[in-house]
């Protein structure tokens, strides 16, 4: 459960440090390999999750709920 709390803390920090002009971004890695990135858009109060998979084009997903994106990131890091 502590890993999930760590993810939520990072997402909350992303929200708090957001600047209206540009989206804030964070990367999540496992053993040095980027699994996904998250951008937070202050204007719309939404998150964009970009999932990286080997030899594939990154896929993007939109979230307006911090808990839902945290669970998705948690699953990606397992």
Buried (B, 14 or more C-beta within 10 A) or exposed (E): EEEBEEBBEBBEEBEEEBEEEEBBEBEBEEEEEEBBBBBBBBEEEBBBBBBBEEEEEEEEEEBEEBEEBBBBBBEBBE
